[in-house]
Amino acid sequence: MKIREGFLLRNVAGNNVVVPIGQATLDFNGMMSLNETGAFIFSKMLDGTTKEQLIEDLISEYEVEREIAQKDVDDFIKKVEGEGLLE
């Protein structure tokens, strides 16, 4: 899974936001605000990764149970997919 080219993760005034650049601004208006966990997952997806690796990374970083990590990853994937951010 990989985030489409043209989207950046930035910290603006203490808030994690996804902003489109270049051609992506034509398809995506505005910004997407992310919490800490969302920003962590998004940053991993910028370079491309598997769903299973995202779950493992979340477990390692936040010391959560597998079921919680899996639900968080599934929810996040649905969100970015719904916004058209996945390749």
Z-matrix of the N, CA and C atoms (Angstrom, degrees):
N
C 1 1.438
C 2 1.515 1 108.86
N 3 1.311 2 112.62 1 135.35
C 4 1.456 3 117.33 2 -177.39
C 5 1.523 4 109.77 3 -144.94
N 6 1.322 5 114.44 4 141.05
C 7 1.457 6 121.21 5 174.88
C 8 1.524 7 108.02 6 -72.73
N 9 1.324 8 116.03 7 137.16
C 10 1.466 9 120.72 8 177.85
C 11 1.515 10 110.73 9 -58.47
N 12 1.302 11 115.30 10 151.18
C 13 1.456 12 120.87 11 175.75
C 14 1.527 13 108.98 12 -64.00
N 15 1.317 14 115.67 13 143.35
C 16 1.452 15 120.02 14 176.77
C 17 1.516 16 114.02 15 106.42
N 18 1.331 17 117.14 16 8.48
C 19 1.461 18 120.50 17 178.26
C 20 1.527 19 109.09 18 -126.47
N 21 1.309 20 115.25 19 133.51
C 22 1.461 21 121.82 20 -179.18
C 23 1.519 22 110.33 21 -121.54
N 24 1.312 23 115.41 22 149.70
C 25 1.462 24 122.44 23 173.38
C 26 1.514 25 107.29 24 -102.27
N 27 1.315 26 116.24 25 124.18
C 28 1.458 27 121.22 26 -179.39
C 29 1.516 28 109.91 27 -132.06
N 30 1.326 29 115.80 28 153.12
C 31 1.458 30 121.57 29 173.42
C 32 1.517 31 106.88 30 -104.45
N 33 1.328 32 115.72 31 115.40
C 34 1.451 33 122.20 32 -177.84
C 35 1.524 34 108.14 33 -119.27
N 36 1.312 35 115.64 34 114.48
C 37 1.474 36 121.60 35 179.47
C 38 1.530 37 111.90 36 51.43
N 39 1.330 38 116.01 37 41.17
C 40 1.462 39 120.80 38 177.43
C 41 1.514 40 114.90 39 83.76
N 42 1.322 41 117.77 40 3.35
C 43 1.463 42 122.07 41 179.35
C 44 1.520 43 110.16 42 -113.59
N 45 1.329 44 116.29 43 136.11
C 46 1.464 45 121.79 44 176.74
C 47 1.520 46 108.57 45 -84.47
N 48 1.319 47 116.25 46 122.33
C 49 1.461 48 120.26 47 -179.51
C 50 1.524 49 110.62 48 -132.80
N 51 1.323 50 114.83 49 146.64
C 52 1.451 51 122.51 50 173.63
C 53 1.517 52 106.33 51 -100.57
N 54 1.324 53 115.82 52 127.44
C 55 1.463 54 120.54 53 -179.89
C 56 1.529 55 109.49 54 -125.52
N 57 1.323 56 115.81 55 141.18
C 58 1.457 57 119.23 56 176.29
C 59 1.526 58 110.43 57 -83.34
N 60 1.317 59 116.51 58 150.52
C 61 1.460 60 121.54 59 174.59
C 62 1.522 61 108.33 60 -133.32
N 63 1.305 62 116.26 61 158.63
C 64 1.458 63 121.27 62 176.72
C 65 1.511 64 112.82 63 57.33
N 66 1.317 65 115.87 64 -136.15
C 67 1.464 66 123.33 65 -177.03
C 68 1.529 67 112.06 66 -59.36
N 69 1.327 68 117.78 67 -29.44
C 70 1.473 69 121.27 68 -178.07
C 71 1.520 70 112.04 69 -62.26
N 72 1.329 71 117.88 70 -23.35
C 73 1.469 72 119.98 71 -179.93
C 74 1.529 73 111.31 72 -66.22
N 75 1.319 74 117.94 73 -20.81
C 76 1.460 75 120.94 74 178.19
C 77 1.523 76 112.24 75 -74.07
N 78 1.341 77 116.06 76 -29.98
C 79 1.465 78 121.44 77 -177.34
C 80 1.523 79 113.59 78 -96.57
N 81 1.309 80 117.07 79 -21.36
C 82 1.465 81 121.05 80 -172.47
C 83 1.525 82 108.79 81 -132.41
N 84 1.300 83 116.24 82 111.45
C 85 1.462 84 120.49 83 179.98
C 86 1.519 85 110.15 84 -95.42
N 87 1.310 86 116.59 85 133.15
C 88 1.461 87 120.22 86 176.14
C 89 1.509 88 113.51 87 92.92
N 90 1.335 89 114.13 88 -152.49
C 91 1.463 90 121.84 89 -178.14
C 92 1.522 91 108.23 90 -134.95
N 93 1.331 92 115.79 91 163.66
C 94 1.448 93 122.10 92 173.79
C 95 1.524 94 107.15 93 -119.70
N 96 1.303 95 116.56 94 123.90
C 97 1.458 96 121.49 95 179.31
C 98 1.529 97 109.11 96 -89.28
N 99 1.331 98 116.43 97 135.57
C 100 1.465 99 121.67 98 -178.98
C 101 1.522 100 111.12 99 -124.87
N 102 1.324 101 115.50 100 143.77
C 103 1.459 102 118.68 101 171.46
C 104 1.528 103 108.74 102 -78.09
N 105 1.298 104 117.00 103 -178.77
C 106 1.470 105 121.25 104 -176.44
C 107 1.525 106 112.17 105 -58.96
N 108 1.328 107 116.27 106 -43.51
C 109 1.462 108 120.42 107 -179.66
C 110 1.522 109 110.94 108 -66.19
N 111 1.324 110 116.58 109 -43.54
C 112 1.456 111 120.93 110 177.93
C 113 1.519 112 111.77 111 -60.44
N 114 1.326 113 116.38 112 -41.88
C 115 1.463 114 121.05 113 178.98
C 116 1.529 115 110.49 114 -64.47
N 117 1.323 116 116.55 115 -38.53
C 118 1.463 117 121.17 116 178.50
C 119 1.524 118 110.10 117 -62.57
N 120 1.342 119 116.61 118 -48.45
C 121 1.467 120 120.95 119 -179.71
C 122 1.531 121 110.30 120 -63.97
N 123 1.334 122 116.32 121 -45.63
C 124 1.464 123 120.53 122 -178.97
C 125 1.525 124 110.55 123 -58.12
N 126 1.319 125 116.75 124 -44.66
C 127 1.471 126 119.77 125 -178.66
C 128 1.526 127 111.19 126 -61.89
N 129 1.323 128 117.12 127 -35.69
C 130 1.476 129 120.17 128 177.18
C 131 1.524 130 111.13 129 -68.79
N 132 1.332 131 116.58 130 -32.78
C 133 1.460 132 121.15 131 -177.40
C 134 1.532 133 112.57 132 -79.75
N 135 1.313 134 117.92 133 -15.37
C 136 1.461 135 120.17 134 178.42
C 137 1.524 136 111.65 135 -61.33
N 138 1.329 137 116.40 136 -37.48
C 139 1.465 138 121.21 137 -178.82
C 140 1.518 139 112.71 138 -92.51
N 141 1.324 140 116.87 139 -6.33
C 142 1.456 141 121.10 140 -177.79
C 143 1.514 142 110.85 141 89.61
N 144 1.307 143 116.13 142 135.45
C 145 1.454 144 122.04 143 -178.92
C 146 1.521 145 108.48 144 -164.37
N 147 1.291 146 116.66 145 174.02
C 148 1.461 147 120.48 146 176.30
C 149 1.521 148 109.24 147 -97.49
N 150 1.307 149 115.66 148 160.87
C 151 1.464 150 120.74 149 176.50
C 152 1.532 151 109.84 150 -60.09
N 153 1.313 152 116.36 151 -42.67
C 154 1.472 153 120.01 152 -179.25
C 155 1.530 154 111.22 153 -62.83
N 156 1.330 155 117.01 154 -39.83
C 157 1.463 156 119.76 155 178.81
C 158 1.522 157 110.98 156 -66.61
N 159 1.329 158 117.43 157 -36.91
C 160 1.465 159 120.61 158 175.97
C 161 1.521 160 110.59 159 -60.34
N 162 1.317 161 116.13 160 -43.20
C 163 1.474 162 120.61 161 178.97
C 164 1.519 163 109.95 162 -62.71
N 165 1.327 164 116.58 163 -47.00
C 166 1.470 165 120.36 164 179.67
C 167 1.531 166 111.47 165 -61.78
N 168 1.324 167 116.82 166 -41.81
C 169 1.466 168 120.69 167 179.07
C 170 1.527 169 111.21 168 -63.23
N 171 1.319 170 116.69 169 -40.40
C 172 1.464 171 121.20 170 179.64
C 173 1.530 172 110.64 171 -65.72
N 174 1.325 173 116.45 172 -43.11
C 175 1.470 174 120.71 173 177.57
C 176 1.520 175 110.15 174 -60.34
N 177 1.304 176 116.46 175 -44.99
C 178 1.460 177 121.52 176 -178.57
C 179 1.533 178 112.30 177 -65.91
N 180 1.329 179 116.46 178 -44.48
C 181 1.468 180 121.03 179 -175.84
C 182 1.527 181 112.97 180 -72.45
N 183 1.330 182 116.64 181 -40.76
C 184 1.468 183 120.19 182 -172.09
C 185 1.526 184 114.30 183 -112.02
N 186 1.344 185 116.36 184 -1.27
C 187 1.461 186 121.37 185 178.28
C 188 1.525 187 111.67 186 52.42
N 189 1.327 188 115.89 187 51.31
C 190 1.457 189 122.01 188 177.97
C 191 1.521 190 109.37 189 -107.59
N 192 1.325 191 115.40 190 163.37
C 193 1.457 192 119.96 191 177.78
C 194 1.525 193 109.95 192 -71.02
N 195 1.331 194 115.69 193 152.76
C 196 1.456 195 122.05 194 -177.64
C 197 1.528 196 111.89 195 -54.81
N 198 1.322 197 117.65 196 -42.40
C 199 1.465 198 120.70 197 -177.44
C 200 1.534 199 111.06 198 -61.87
N 201 1.313 200 116.70 199 -40.11
C 202 1.469 201 121.32 200 179.41
C 203 1.528 202 109.80 201 -67.97
N 204 1.330 203 116.26 202 -45.51
C 205 1.462 204 120.24 203 179.25
C 206 1.523 205 110.71 204 -61.52
N 207 1.320 206 116.70 205 -42.18
C 208 1.457 207 120.57 206 -178.95
C 209 1.529 208 110.54 207 -64.22
N 210 1.330 209 117.40 208 -43.29
C 211 1.465 210 120.67 209 178.58
C 212 1.533 211 110.72 210 -63.72
N 213 1.333 212 116.73 211 -43.27
C 214 1.464 213 120.27 212 179.07
C 215 1.531 214 111.34 213 -61.17
N 216 1.315 215 116.48 214 -44.15
C 217 1.469 216 120.63 215 179.56
C 218 1.526 217 110.38 216 -65.54
N 219 1.328 218 117.25 217 -45.09
C 220 1.466 219 120.44 218 178.58
C 221 1.523 220 111.26 219 -59.67
N 222 1.330 221 116.84 220 -45.58
C 223 1.467 222 120.97 221 179.44
C 224 1.526 223 111.19 222 -62.26
N 225 1.320 224 116.75 223 -41.88
C 226 1.455 225 120.58 224 -178.92
C 227 1.527 226 111.21 225 -66.87
N 228 1.312 227 116.18 226 -42.84
C 229 1.470 228 120.22 227 178.63
C 230 1.529 229 110.08 228 -59.85
N 231 1.318 230 117.18 229 -43.95
C 232 1.468 231 120.50 230 177.41
C 233 1.523 232 110.83 231 -59.42
N 234 1.326 233 116.80 232 -40.30
C 235 1.462 234 120.91 233 -178.31
C 236 1.527 235 110.70 234 -64.68
N 237 1.320 236 117.64 235 -52.10
C 238 1.470 237 119.61 236 -176.84
C 239 1.536 238 111.25 237 -70.75
N 240 1.314 239 116.53 238 -32.15
C 241 1.460 240 119.65 239 176.35
C 242 1.527 241 110.02 240 -66.49
N 243 1.318 242 116.43 241 -41.96
C 244 1.457 243 120.97 242 178.09
C 245 1.516 244 113.31 243 -63.45
N 246 1.314 245 116.41 244 -28.38
C 247 1.473 246 121.62 245 178.15
C 248 1.524 247 112.00 246 -87.77
N 249 1.336 248 115.89 247 -3.25
C 250 1.469 249 119.94 248 178.45
C 251 1.511 250 114.29 249 77.41
N 252 1.334 251 117.21 250 28.20
C 253 1.463 252 120.19 251 -176.18
C 254 1.527 253 114.16 252 -94.83
N 255 1.329 254 118.65 253 -7.02
C 256 1.462 255 120.58 254 -179.56
C 257 1.520 256 111.28 255 -90.64
N 258 1.323 257 114.88 256 145.86
C 259 1.480 258 119.92 257 174.60
C 260 1.508 259 108.85 258 -70.65
